[in-house]
Amino acid sequence: MRVTRPSALRNFLQSEAAGGIILMAAAALAMIVANSPLADGYFHVLHVKIGPMSVLHWINDGLMMLFFLLVGLEIKREFVDGHLASWSDRALPAIAAAGGMAVPALVYLAFAGSTPGLARGWAIPAATDIAFAIGVMALLGSRVPTSLKLFLTTVAIVDDMGAVAIIALAYTNEIRGLALLSAALVMGAMFILNRVGVKQLWPYLILAFLLWLAVLLSGVHATIAGVLAAALIPIRATPGAPDAADSPLHRLEHGLHPYVAYGIIPLFGFANAGVAFAGLGMGDLIAPLPLGVAAGLFLGKQAGVFAALWLCVRSGLAGKPSGANWTQIYGVCVLCGIGFTMSLFIGGLAFPDPILMDEVKIGVLGGSLLSALAGYALLLSAGKRKEREQLSGMAAGN
């Protein structure tokens, strides 16, 4: 897989790592607060109404639109000007991501699908949380080859695309035609601006807000507007060079990223990860819903991603990530089971019932934590072994 902008990739991975560590802290804080004397105030504030929606809904349906806008910008940049710009570059992450979405869904259904009403949650373990996973990788430093960090990043970007499609298709209950027509007209206006060469960002941002409002009223989940808007932000391709200063997409992505990574995503994690454990017994932890989510993330993700990658390499369809052994590759596949942000987001769409959502949280937290610990241990062990082998080879050479 080719690397076109090493400095941009390094900066991206470093910023994602920092954001992932902050996200871990926010999730841990949410669980502490939800099980402390502050719990009543925590849950009360989340359900306070501000205008037409609660605080929690403003975070999940409003601020998260900016997260999906950033996701859309990253997807477009990678496909036009980055590591997914050619079909040969897309093959391995696309097939690995497909395996990493299909197998977790099947594992979830095997555990929870026969329970009435729970089959709706099949997509919860579908996507990898790139910030959380890169944050775990950051704790390992140079023991993880850059090629594997790039592989994880591209797989996460591809399965984010899949998750967005799932949200649009599987979790839209009612379509309001007039609002959807309005959304199409706004997109048409953005397309025209793009075609006539408008490079200023402000017209696109105004139209993106109108698009969010139209999609919110249409019945399609409002965050989809972020990805649709991103697809219509102009980009100037600069293959093999730093991002262009006069490229609207690059400017918006760099301007938006700190606010999303260090503000919106940690806030989402803090608002959504809080679950009270008082009164929970072993039976609650191994109920079909949390068990299906946890198994889908921990077992299904690593099995699906690794099997797809192995088949690609063995068939000659794609090469193995450079500088990495199979243990390291498997460790990264295990890290793909960290599904925190998108899993919680999809869980909220699948199960509006707060009781079921608490079960989703238990499964997401359990599966993601197991994936993080197991992936970290595998990569740490493989990295140390590789270092010893390199030192032994140097000593033998001397």
C-alpha angles and dihedrals in degrees: 000000000000125000112214104177112026095179093049091047092049092049092047094050092046093050092045089050092053091046090049093053090049089049091053090052092048092050092048091048091050091055092047093050093045089056097043135077086272092066097098092052092045094054093040093055092050090057098044109122119238107183111311097346141047123250089257092053092048088055095044100038101027114031092033088062085073089052090053090045088056091046089052092049091051091048093050093045093050093048096045104031111006149048095323096048096112133045091241090057092047098051101078100041092040094052093040091050091049091053089045091056101040100047096048089051090052092047090050092050091048090058102033109012096091093056110092113257097008100092087082089075096063093116097053095095093042104100136055121229101232096192094050093045094046088047090058090047090052089062088061095053116189093354087090115067116236089238090065092048088053091047092052091047094051094044089051091049092050095047089047085061089052092048091051090052090049092051091050096045107029102035102043109103103174133022122208106203100204093052091045090051089051089052090051091051091051090050089050090054090050090049092052091050088051093049095049090052103251106170101177112106100213097076090052092048092051091049091045089057091050089048090053090051093048093047091047089055094043097068094247110115108273096229090068085073088070094060093042091051092048091055089060098048108107119245131193108212116228106177114193093008138083118279114286116254090215094052109107093206094052092047093049093045094051092044094048100041100077093049092049098041098042101028120019100038095046088046090051090049092049092048096046108032097063111111126161113231096190110123094010116134134188089270090062092050094052097040113130097260101051091036092051093049094046093046092047091054100039102034104020099046097050092043095048098044096042095045092049092047093047092050091049092052096042092049092049092241091124139003126251114260106273121255093013131111124214094260091056091046091051090049090056090048088055090051088057085074090074097103101158109136102032093037092055090045094052090042090059090052094046097045117028088171106105092217093055090042090057088055090050090052091052091051094045094047093045096046094043093048093049090048092048095049096043094044091047092050093049094048093045092050093045092046093051091047091050091050091051091050091050092049091048090051091050091049091049090049091053 
